[in-house]
Structure formats: C-alpha cells, structure tokens
Amino acid sequence: MSFSWNLLTDFRFLWQFEFMRNAFEAGTIVAFVAGIIGYFVVLRRSAFATHALGHVGFSGGAAAVLLGVNPVYGLLVFTISGAGGMALLGRKASSRDLEIGTVLAFMLALGVLFIQLYKGYAGAAYSLLFGDIIAISDAEVLFTLGASVAVLAVMLLVYRRLLFASLDEDVAEAKGMPMVALGFLFMVLLAVAISMAVQVIGVLLIFALMVTPAAMAVRLTRRPATAVLVSVSTALFAVWAGLFISFFAFGGQFPASFFIVSIAFALYVVVRVADVLGLTRVLHRTTPVVKPVAPPGPNPQESM
C-alpha cells in the first residue's frame, strides 16, 4: 500500500476493501451531522456539555458491555438520559456548568462501577475512548445513517426557532418561545449525534468533529448558512484526509482518529493565526451581522 499521488487511482484501490468503505461511509455521515450540530453547540456555548456527554457515553458503553449488548445502545441510552437531565436542571444553555458537572460526575461514577463489575475483557468499552472507525460493520453504518437522518429531520423542523433562541436567549424568552422544550430537544439531538461520532473518533477526541470545525466557521463568517457549510466541509475534509493518510502513509499502523483530530486542529490553528493577523476581518466586512428574527408566533407582551 503506497501513495501514488494519483488520488483517483488511490481512492479506487482503497475502495476495494470493505472495512475502508464502511469507514468512509460512516465517517461521512457523522461528519455531516457533527458539522451542523456543532454550529449550534458553539452558538449556544455548549462545548462543555458536548465534552461531558462524550464521557457519559463511555459509561453507557460500559453498561452495555456488562449486559452483553452492543455498546452503541448503551451510548444512546446514557447520553440521552444525561442530556435530558442537563437540560431540565439548567434553564439556559449558557449557564448550565454546575448542572452539567453534577450529571457528569454521577455518570462517570457509574461507568467505573460497571467496568469493575465486568469480569471479562472490556475492550469494546475501552475502544470507545479513542474510536475505532476501521472496525465499523455494515449494520453499524446503516444504524448510523438511520439515526443521523432522524436527527437532521428534526433539526430541519426546528431550525429557525433554534437559531433564534441560540443567537439571543433573553430576547427569545421575552418573545415567549418555549426555551425549556427547545433546550431539551437540542440536548437530545446532541446526545444522538455524539453517540454516532464516538464510533469514529472516540470519547476523548469528540471535540475534533463536534466543536473544532464550527469554532473555525464562526470566525470566518457571520452568516448562519455559510457557517454551517464551512463547518460541515471542514469536518468532512478532516475525516476523509485522516482515513486516506492512515491507510496509505502508515498502512493502518496508527489510528485514523489521531489523523482526523490532528488535521482539524491544524486547520483551527491556521484560522486562529489568520484571525490574530486581522485577515478574517476582510471576510467579516463583506458579511453582514446576523440579527435574530423571531419566528412567527404569538408574542405574549403584545397582549398585555
């Protein structure tokens, strides 16, 4: 396996292997969803929640291993439960640190208990820490696709309201929007997206796809649609390039998650340096500031 510098030929050779096809398919699906969800994570200042839910997912994976079921199901159950608890305990997304920390501590304690109770080799649970995209099966690709389609369908339905509530929570609340319900729904969507992403890059590296591309996007543009496009494109590039490099440059000796994270980090550093040098201001001059526009609906203040 050697890199020929003919990308089309190299890709055709790589595509002959079923495990690489599954890795590219799952990675593409996860990167697309992570890029979209990640934009709202940055807007709502929920990076800590993303980090916490990743660790909560590890506890779920450990519980699933203890019960002898697929770790993905444990991931979903625990991340959704943890996300619901965080959303209900904290009214506003920007001020949930205490609630998130409390839920995280309890869930991690459960994870330690489950690992101790399991008497066999808990490799399936520990692999969730760093991801194992090369080991994804056809069934897991289909499961990831189904869950991702469901997440994107719900996001499409609540996009305008969620964007308005994310840009200015106080104004959205004054307009009578259901902030608790929106916060709960977004946290559940985030939990499902994290459960999918953990398969690709693992719990400890979850920021690479869920936060880093979106953090770059908001520094490059103020338009929500453009920012989402930049976020998704960056996540896709990091996944594809990481898989490509891992396969050809090192023959799969090093985990693809390392290269995915490294590429995303390198791109973020480039954007931050450009920001410090004032180069991103040129883009901002040509991009109008987005002002939140309330979605249609009753305004309780107008009837007072």
C-alpha positions as CSV (number, residue, x, y, z in Angstrom):
1,M,0.0,0.0,0.0
2,S,1.8,3.1,-1.3
3,F,0.6,6.5,-2.1
4,S,0.9,7.2,-5.9
5,W,-0.2,10.9,-5.9
6,N,-3.0,9.9,-8.3
7,L,-5.9,10.5,-6.0
8,L,-8.4,8.8,-8.2
9,T,-6.3,5.6,-8.6
10,D,-5.5,5.6,-4.9
11,F,-9.1,6.0,-3.9
12,R,-10.2,3.2,-6.2
13,F,-7.6,0.9,-4.6
14,L,-8.7,1.9,-1.1
15,W,-12.4,1.4,-2.0
16,Q,-11.7,-2.3,-2.8
17,F,-11.6,-3.0,1.0
18,E,-14.9,-3.4,2.7
19,F,-13.7,-2.0,6.1
20,M,-12.5,1.2,4.4
21,R,-15.8,1.6,2.5
22,N,-17.6,1.3,5.8
23,A,-15.2,3.7,7.4
24,F,-15.7,6.3,4.7
25,E,-19.5,5.9,4.7
26,A,-19.8,6.1,8.5
27,G,-17.3,8.9,8.7
28,T,-19.0,11.0,6.0
29,I,-22.4,10.6,7.7
30,V,-21.0,11.5,11.2
31,A,-19.0,14.5,9.8
32,F,-22.1,15.9,8.1
33,V,-24.2,15.7,11.2
34,A,-21.4,16.8,13.5
35,G,-20.8,19.9,11.4
36,I,-24.4,21.0,11.6
37,I,-25.0,20.2,15.3
38,G,-21.6,21.7,16.1
39,Y,-22.5,25.1,14.8
40,F,-25.4,25.3,17.3
41,V,-23.1,23.9,20.0
42,V,-20.8,26.9,19.5
43,L,-23.7,29.4,19.3
44,R,-25.2,28.1,22.5
45,R,-21.8,27.9,24.3
46,S,-22.4,24.2,25.0
47,A,-18.9,22.9,24.4
48,F,-18.7,21.7,28.0
49,A,-21.9,19.8,27.5
50,T,-20.5,18.1,24.4
51,H,-17.4,17.1,26.4
52,A,-19.5,15.8,29.3
53,L,-21.9,13.8,27.1
54,G,-19.0,12.1,25.5
55,H,-17.8,10.8,28.8
56,V,-21.4,9.9,29.8
57,G,-21.5,7.8,26.7
58,F,-18.5,5.9,27.9
59,S,-20.4,4.9,31.0
60,G,-23.2,3.8,28.7
61,G,-20.9,1.7,26.7
62,A,-19.5,0.1,29.8
63,A,-23.1,-0.7,31.0
64,A,-23.8,-2.3,27.6
65,V,-20.7,-4.5,27.7
66,L,-21.7,-5.6,31.2
67,L,-25.1,-6.6,29.9
68,G,-23.7,-8.2,26.8
69,V,-25.3,-5.9,24.2
70,N,-23.9,-3.6,21.5
71,P,-22.1,-0.6,23.2
72,V,-23.9,1.8,20.8
73,Y,-27.2,1.1,22.5
74,G,-25.7,1.9,25.9
75,L,-24.2,5.1,24.4
76,L,-27.6,6.2,23.2
77,V,-29.5,5.4,26.4
78,F,-26.9,7.1,28.7
79,T,-26.2,10.2,26.5
80,I,-29.9,10.9,26.0
81,S,-30.6,10.4,29.7
82,G,-27.7,12.6,30.7
83,A,-28.7,15.3,28.1
84,G,-32.2,15.3,29.4
85,G,-31.0,15.8,33.0
86,M,-28.7,18.6,32.0
87,A,-31.4,20.4,30.0
88,L,-34.1,20.1,32.7
89,L,-31.8,21.1,35.6
90,G,-30.4,24.2,33.8
91,R,-32.9,26.6,32.2
92,K,-30.4,28.4,29.9
93,A,-27.8,26.8,27.8
94,S,-25.2,29.4,28.7
95,S,-25.4,28.8,32.4
96,R,-25.6,25.0,32.9
97,D,-22.0,24.4,34.0
98,L,-23.0,23.3,37.5
99,E,-25.7,21.0,36.3
100,I,-23.5,19.5,33.6
101,G,-20.7,18.9,36.1
102,T,-23.1,17.2,38.6
103,V,-24.6,14.9,36.0
104,L,-21.1,14.1,34.6
105,A,-19.7,13.2,38.0
106,F,-22.6,10.8,38.7
107,M,-22.4,9.1,35.2
108,L,-18.6,8.7,35.4
109,A,-19.0,7.0,38.8
110,L,-21.5,4.6,37.2
111,G,-19.0,3.9,34.5
112,V,-16.3,3.0,36.9
113,L,-18.7,0.6,38.7
114,F,-19.7,-1.1,35.5
115,I,-16.1,-1.7,34.5
116,Q,-15.3,-3.1,37.9
117,L,-18.3,-5.5,37.8
118,Y,-17.4,-6.8,34.4
119,K,-15.1,-9.8,34.8
120,G,-14.1,-10.2,31.1
121,Y,-12.0,-8.2,28.8
122,A,-13.8,-4.8,28.3
123,G,-12.1,-4.0,25.0
124,A,-15.4,-2.9,23.4
125,A,-15.9,-0.3,26.1
126,Y,-12.3,1.0,26.2
127,S,-12.3,1.3,22.4
128,L,-14.9,4.0,22.8
129,L,-12.3,6.2,24.4
130,F,-10.4,6.7,21.1
131,G,-12.8,5.4,18.5
132,D,-12.4,2.5,16.0
133,I,-13.7,3.7,12.7
134,I,-12.0,0.9,10.8
135,A,-14.0,-1.7,12.7
136,I,-17.4,-0.4,11.9
137,S,-19.7,-3.0,10.3
138,D,-22.3,-2.8,7.6
139,A,-25.1,-3.0,10.2
140,E,-23.5,-0.1,12.2
141,V,-23.2,2.0,9.1
142,L,-27.0,1.5,8.4
143,F,-27.8,2.3,12.1
144,T,-25.7,5.4,11.9
145,L,-27.4,6.5,8.7
146,G,-30.9,6.0,10.2
147,A,-30.1,7.8,13.4
148,S,-28.5,10.7,11.5
149,V,-31.4,11.1,9.1
150,A,-33.7,11.3,12.1
151,V,-31.5,14.0,13.8
152,L,-31.4,16.0,10.6
153,A,-35.1,15.8,10.0
154,V,-35.8,17.2,13.5
155,M,-33.2,19.9,13.0
156,L,-34.9,20.9,9.8
157,L,-38.2,21.3,11.6
158,V,-36.9,23.4,14.4
159,Y,-34.0,25.2,12.6
160,R,-35.4,28.7,12.6
161,R,-36.6,28.7,16.2
162,L,-33.5,27.0,17.5
163,L,-31.3,29.5,15.6
164,F,-33.2,32.5,17.1
165,A,-33.0,31.0,20.6
166,S,-29.3,30.3,20.2
167,L,-28.4,33.8,18.9
168,D,-30.2,35.6,21.8
169,E,-31.7,33.6,24.6
170,D,-33.0,36.6,26.5
171,V,-34.9,38.0,23.5
172,A,-36.2,34.6,22.6
173,E,-37.5,34.1,26.1
174,A,-39.1,37.5,26.1
175,K,-40.9,36.6,22.9
176,G,-42.5,33.7,24.7
177,M,-40.6,30.9,23.0
178,P,-40.5,27.5,24.8
179,M,-36.9,27.7,25.9
180,V,-37.0,24.7,28.2
181,A,-38.5,22.5,25.4
182,L,-36.1,23.8,22.8
183,G,-33.2,23.3,25.1
184,F,-34.3,19.7,25.9
185,L,-34.8,18.9,22.3
186,F,-31.4,20.2,21.2
187,M,-29.6,18.3,24.0
188,V,-31.3,15.1,22.9
189,L,-30.2,15.7,19.3
190,L,-26.7,16.5,20.5
191,A,-26.7,13.2,22.5
192,V,-27.6,11.2,19.5
193,A,-25.0,12.9,17.3
194,I,-22.3,12.3,20.0
195,S,-23.2,8.7,20.2
196,M,-22.7,8.4,16.4
197,A,-19.4,10.4,16.5
198,V,-17.9,8.4,19.3
199,Q,-17.7,5.4,16.9
200,V,-15.4,7.5,14.7
201,I,-13.1,9.4,17.0
202,G,-13.9,8.3,20.5
203,V,-15.0,10.0,23.7
204,L,-11.7,11.7,24.4
205,L,-11.5,13.2,20.9
206,I,-15.1,14.3,20.5
207,F,-14.2,18.0,20.2
208,A,-12.4,17.3,16.8
209,L,-15.7,16.9,15.0
210,M,-18.4,18.4,17.3
211,V,-16.7,21.7,18.2
212,T,-13.5,22.5,16.2
213,P,-15.0,22.8,12.7
214,A,-17.8,25.0,14.0
215,A,-15.4,27.1,16.0
216,M,-13.5,27.8,12.8
217,A,-16.7,28.6,10.9
218,V,-17.9,31.3,13.3
219,R,-14.6,33.1,13.0
220,L,-14.7,33.1,9.2
221,T,-18.3,34.1,8.6
222,R,-21.3,35.7,10.3
223,R,-23.9,34.1,8.0
224,P,-25.5,31.0,9.7
225,A,-26.0,29.1,6.4
226,T,-22.4,29.8,5.3
227,A,-21.0,28.9,8.7
228,V,-22.9,25.6,8.7
229,L,-21.4,24.9,5.2
230,V,-17.9,25.7,6.4
231,S,-18.3,23.6,9.5
232,V,-19.6,20.6,7.5
233,S,-16.9,20.9,4.8
234,T,-14.1,21.1,7.4
235,A,-15.4,18.0,9.3
236,L,-15.7,16.1,6.0
237,F,-12.2,17.1,4.9
238,A,-10.7,16.1,8.3
239,V,-12.4,12.6,8.2
240,W,-11.6,11.9,4.6
241,A,-8.0,13.1,4.8
242,G,-7.4,11.3,8.1
243,L,-8.6,8.0,6.7
244,F,-6.6,8.5,3.5
245,I,-3.4,9.3,5.4
246,S,-3.8,6.5,7.9
247,F,-4.3,3.9,5.1
248,F,-1.6,4.9,2.7
249,A,1.1,6.8,4.7
250,F,1.3,4.4,7.6
251,G,-0.5,1.2,6.4
252,G,-3.1,1.5,9.2
253,Q,-0.5,1.2,11.9
254,F,-1.8,4.3,13.6
255,P,-5.5,5.0,14.4
256,A,-7.3,7.1,11.9
257,S,-8.8,9.1,14.8
258,F,-5.4,10.6,15.5
259,F,-5.0,12.0,12.0
260,I,-8.6,13.2,11.9
261,V,-8.1,15.2,15.1
262,S,-4.6,16.5,14.0
263,I,-6.0,17.8,10.7
264,A,-8.9,19.5,12.4
265,F,-6.6,21.1,15.0
266,A,-4.1,22.2,12.3
267,L,-6.9,23.9,10.4
268,Y,-8.1,25.6,13.5
269,V,-4.6,26.9,14.3
270,V,-4.4,28.4,10.8
271,V,-7.7,30.2,11.2
272,R,-6.7,31.5,14.7
273,V,-3.4,32.8,13.3
274,A,-5.3,34.5,10.5
275,D,-7.7,36.0,13.0
276,V,-4.8,37.4,15.1
277,L,-3.2,38.9,12.0
278,G,-6.6,40.5,11.1
279,L,-7.0,38.5,7.9
280,T,-10.5,37.3,8.8
281,R,-11.7,40.9,9.1
282,V,-11.8,41.1,5.3
283,L,-14.4,38.3,5.3
284,H,-16.4,40.0,8.0
285,R,-16.6,43.3,6.1
286,T,-18.3,41.5,3.3
287,T,-20.6,39.6,5.6
288,P,-23.4,41.5,7.3
289,V,-24.1,40.9,11.0
290,V,-26.9,38.4,11.5
291,K,-29.7,39.9,13.7
292,P,-32.1,37.4,15.3
293,V,-35.5,37.5,13.7
294,A,-38.3,36.0,15.7
295,P,-40.2,33.1,14.0
296,P,-43.9,33.6,13.5
297,G,-46.0,33.1,16.6
298,P,-47.8,34.8,19.4
299,N,-46.0,37.4,21.4
300,P,-47.3,37.4,25.0
301,Q,-46.1,41.0,25.6
302,E,-48.3,42.4,22.8
303,S,-51.5,41.2,24.5
304,M,-50.6,42.9,27.8
